[in-house]
Amino acid sequence: MMRGKISTFLLVVLLAAAFLTVTNLAPVRPVGAVTWSSGTSLTPFGSLEDQPYVMEDSKSNLWVAYESSRLANFTIWMRQYNSVSWLPEQQLTSSSASGASPALVQLANGNVMLVWSSNKAGNFSLYYKTYAAGAWSGENRLTAPQGRDSTPTLSQLRNGTLLLYWTRETLPAGSVIRYIFTKTYNNGTWSPERQFSTGGSEEESSVFQADDGTIWNMYAANRFGSLDVFYKTYNGAWSAEFRLTSNTADDYQPWIMQDLNGTMWAFWTRCVPVAGGCEQNIFYETSTNKGANWSPEVTFTVDPTGCTIQNSRPAAIHYNKDKMMYVFWGTNLTSCGADYDVWVRTSNPIPFHDVSASNATAGPNSLTEGGTVRVNATANNPGSYNETVNINAYYQNATSVLFKTMTTTIKPGASAFVQMS
């Protein structure tokens, strides 16, 4: 007589470090002393390179795009870093029209998207192209403003939606009006554009999704007689506007990011008044409690003795391969003001906790009563500390039922194969 079959389904294999479960309920570990390298130029001598934008892909390669004056018109170029060396430059746009202010993001499907501003159709408008299977697509026009669209910023959300924000500038009656506009991208389709800001002086947005799912939008605006840095957050609804900087000098070109330890970092450019004008320098602040409090500001760029240097447009990322912060910016630091290039500085390694589960399988898909289900999974620790983790396996039918827990310890940078039955 055949015994009945009972279908079984694996809901999920969860990984949780007991230590992390505790620390996640407390404030993020404070930022320790950060030291920075002296920096190096990524771009060639003899032309102007500016407006860097950085992303990290799923294979832990850094992509840095920037604009360059080396050809007949400004064009977009890029370099990649594979954790060992910087690869040669790649030209991403044609010199038949000007290309400026690039932004890069890896999409949910693994392709990479480039968005930039170009005057190829008259007014500066946004265009985009995608990289897939080793090749770039053709260019597609994204906006058609009456004025000028520039400085795009991108964030791929974990729910699959891509966010795009940018600055739109118009000149009604001879005055300059700037607003931040936005679009979303899902399954190959762009939404209609809509206006995000309402004050008329907002510019150069930076958008980012934090590890708790909160969306941050940081931008510059003139609310009190000069440009300051402001931000809003979204967690089901947009928050009120928060003011980050309050200085009589202009603060602009912000970049918001979160390091792998959970600390928020805000970088920006300040136009520091000097005789005959201003000198641009880069500053930053950090927050270990998601913006409830911010550290005192820190000056990131300091002139070498005998040089007056202009620095602008910071872009930063915490690189998971070497655990160092990478900060890119445009500067004429090369040869004490002789050339304007994209430079990069790195921090000392910043340690962090990070555990995950992958390659979870269960079998067989069906079995006789009294049979055995075997579950395989890999526990990963790309972080900086030894982690003791619990791996929980669940059945799911109408409800989920925990049927097995295993505990293992994983060294930094290592993985552990686990099998349960």
N, C-alpha and C positions, 0 to 999 in steps of 0.2 A: 504494500500500500504506500502510495506516494505521500510524503508529508507536505503540508501547505507551505507556500512561499510567502515571506514577509518582505516587502520592498523597504529599503533603507536609503536615506538621502543624507549627505553631509551638508549641514548648513554653513559652517565656517570653522576654520581653525584660528583661534584667537591667541595672540601673544601679549602678555603683560608682565612687565617687571615689577616685582613687589615694591622695590625702592622707588620706581617711577610713579607707581600708583599713589604713594605717599607724597612725593614732591610735586606732583601735578596739582595737589590741593593747596599748595603753599605758593608764595610768590616765586617767580622765576629767579634762578641763582643770579646774584648781582654780577655785572660785568667787572672782571678783574682788570688789572693794569694792562693796557694795550700799548704795544710798541709797534712802530711802523718802519718799514724799509725806506731807504732813501728814494726809491722809485727808478723807473726806466721808461724810455720812450718806446712805443710800439709802432711808430709810423716813420716814413722816410723824411730825410732832410730836404728842404727846398720847396715845400708846399704847405698849405694850411690844412690841418686835420682837427676836427672838433666834433662835439655832440656825440660822445660814445654812449652805447646802450648795450648792456650785458645780459645774457641768459645762460643757464646751464641745461644741457639736454639730458635725456634719460640714460645716456652712456657716460655721463660725467665729463663731457667736453664743454668748455666755456666758448661761447660765441660772442664776439665783440664787434658791433657794427658802428660805423662813423662816417661822417661826410668828409670829402677831400676836394681841394681846389686844383689838383695836379693836371687835370685835363681842361678842355675848352670851357666846360661848365662844371659846377660842383657835381660830384658823383658819390654814390654810396659804396663803401668798401667794407671788408670784414676780415678779421683774423680769428683763428680757433686755437685753443689751448687744450692739449690732450693729457694734461697732468705731468708731462715730461718736458715738452717744448712748445713754443709758439710756431704754428704752421705759417707758410707764406700767405701774403695778402691775396684776397679774391675781390675782383670788381663785381658788384652786384647790380648796378644800373648803368644805362647808356649815357654817354656824354652829349647826346643830341639835345637834351634839355637839362635844366638844373635839378639835382636831387639833394634833399636836405633832411635833417632830423629823423634818422631811422629809428625803428623799434623792432624788436625780435621777440618771438615766443614759440615754444613748442606746443602744438595743438594736442588735443586729447587722442587723436589718431596716430600720433607720432611724427607727423609732418611738421616742418618749421615754417612759420609765416613771417615775412618782412613787410612792414608798413612804413611808408615815408611820404614826404611832401615833395611835389614836383610842379613846375610851371609848364609842362609839356602841352597842356591844353589852354594856356593863357594864365588865368589866376592860379596861384599855388593851391593845389588840391591834394587829397590823400590818394595814394595808390597802394596796391598790395600784390604780392606774389608768394608762392609757396614752394618749398623744397621737399621733394619726395623721390625716393629711389635713385638718389644721386644726381638729380637734375632740378633746376629751377623752372617753374612755369612761366608763362607770359605775364605781362603786367596788366592789372585790372584797375580801372578808376573806381574809387570808393566814394568820393564826395565831389560836389560841384558848387562851391560857395560863390556868393557875390563878392566876397572879400578874399581872405587868405586863410587857409587851414594849415596848421603846422604842429609840431611837437607831439606826435602820437605817443601813447603809453598803452601797454597791453598786459592783461593778466588772464591766464587760463584757469578757470575755476575747477574745483574738483567735481562739480556736477556736470561738467562737459561744456558749459557756456564759456565763450571767450568774451572778455570785456575790452572795449576800445574807448579811450578818452582822448580828446585833443583840444587845441586852442583854435578858436575861430576869431579872426580880427576883421573888423569893418571900419570904415571911415565916414560915418554920417556927418554931414555938415563940417567936414574938416577935422573932427575930433576922432580919437582912436578909442574904439570900444572892443573889449575882448570878453568872450564867454567861453566856458568849457562845454563841449558837446560830447555825445556818447552814442555808440552803437553796440550791439551784441551780435555774436556769430554762433550759429548752431547748425550742425549737420549740413554744412556747405552753404547756408543761407544767412545773409546779413539782415538785421532788423532795420526799420526806418531810423534815421537819426533823431535825437531829441536833445534839447538844451538841458544841461545839468546845473549850471550856475545862473544866478540872476543879478548879480551886483554890477556887472559891466566892466570889471577890472581883473577878472580871474584869468590866470594863464598857467601854462606849463605844468599840467597835472602829472602825478605819479600814482599809479594804482597797484595794489598788492593785496592778495588774500593771505591772512595769517593762519597759523596752525589750528586755531580754534574755529576757523571758517569765516571769521569777521573780515569784511572787505574794507580796506583803507584807501581813501583818496586824498592825497596831499597836493596842495597847489599854492601859488602866490596870488595875493590880491591886495589892492590898495583900499584899506578901510579907514586909516587914520593919518593920511597924508604921505605915506611912503609904502612901498611893497613890503608885506610881511608874509610869513608862511602860515597857512591854515590847513586844517584837515577835517574831514568827516569820516565816520565809520558806518558800516551797514551790517546789520544782523537782523534781517526781517524788515527793517525800515532805516532810512538814513537818520543819523544823529543830528543834533545841532552842530554848528560850526565851532571848532576849537582853534584857538590862536596858539601857535607854537613859538613864534618869535615876536619880539617887540623892540624894535631898534629904529633910531631915526634914519639910519642908512637903509637902502633897499635890500631886502632879502628875497631871493627868487631861485628858480631852477631847482626845486626840491626833488629828492629821491627817497622813497620810503621802502624799507626792507626789514626782514626779520632774520636773525641769525639762527643757526641750528640748535642753539640752546634756548630759544624762545624770546630773546631780547629784541625789541624794536629799535631800529636805527633810522634816524632822519638826517640826511645830508642836504646842504643847500649852498648857494653862492651868495656872498654879501659884497655889495659895492661900497667898499670902505673909503670914505672921503680922504683925498690927499690934495695937495696943491695942484690946481689946474684940472681937477676931475676926480676920478675914483680909481682905486685899485681893487680888483676882484680877488677875493679869497674864499676858500671853502671851509665850512664849519659843520659840526655834527653834534647831535644829542642822542642819548639812549634812554629807553624806558624798560624796566624789568617787570612792570605791572600793566602792560597793554595800554599805556598812555595816561594812567591815573596820575603818574608823576613822571617828570623828565629830569634827566641829569643836567648839571650846568653845561653850557655849550663849550665845545672844544674846538680850537683852531687846528684844522687839518693841514693847511698849506702855509708855510712860512718862507719868506724870501731868503735866498742865500745872501751872504754878506756882499754888498756892492751891487745887487741886482734888484730891480723893481719888476715883479713878475705878475702877469695876469693869469688867473685860474678860474675855470668855469665848468659848469655842467657835469657834476659828479654822477657816477653810476656805480653801484656797489653790490657785492654778492658774497655770501659765506660759502666757500667751496668745500664740498664734503670729502674730497680726496685728501687734501692736506690740512683741512680744518682751519685754514687761514682766511681772513677777510681780504678780498680784492677790491680796491677802489680805483676806478678809471676816471679821468677827467681831461679836459682840454686845457693846454697851458703853453706859454712861450718860455718855459723853463729851459728848453734845449739851448745850450751855449749861452746862458744868461740873457735870454730875450731874442736870440737870433732866429728862432724858428718856432712856429706854433704846431704842436703835435698832441697826440693822445698818449698820455702817460698812465702808468699803473704803479700803485704801491700795495704792498701786502703787510698784513699784521703778523704778530706772533700767532701760533696755533691757539685757537679758542676751543677748549674741550666741551663736549656735549654728550648727553644721553640720547640714544636712538636705538630702538629695537623694532623688529617687524617679523612677520611670518610670510613665507612664500611657498610655492610648489606644493600646495595641499592637495592630496588625493585620497580617495577612499574606495574600497572595493571589498567584495563584489557589489554590483548595483542591486542585486537581489540575492537572497540566500534562503536556505531551508531553516525551519525553526531550530534554534539551538546552534546555528552556524556562527562563524566568527567574521566580524568586520575588522579590517586592518586600515589604519589611517597613517599616512606618511606626510611629513611636513619638514620644512627647513626653517629654523630660527636664525635670524640674522642680527648681527650687532655691528653696524658701521660706525658706532659712536666711539667714545674715548675711554670708557670705563668697563671693568668686568661687570657683567649683568647676570643676575640669577632670575630666570624667567619661568613662568608657568605657561604651558601650552594646553589649552582647553579644547576638546573635541566635542561637538554637539550632534545629536540626531535632530532632524526636523521632519515632522509630519504636520499635524495641526498646530503643535507647539514645538518649541525647541527643548531638548533634554540633554543636560550635560552627562556624558557617559564615561569620560576619562580625562584625567589631568596628569601631566608629566612636568617635572621640574628639571631644569638643566642650567648650567653656568656657561656663559660664552665670553671669551676674551675679546678685547677690542679688535675690530676688523675681521672677526671670524664668523663662521656659521656652524650650526650644529644640525645634523640630520636626526630626526626623532621618528619613532615608529610606535604606534599604540594599537592594541587589539583588545 
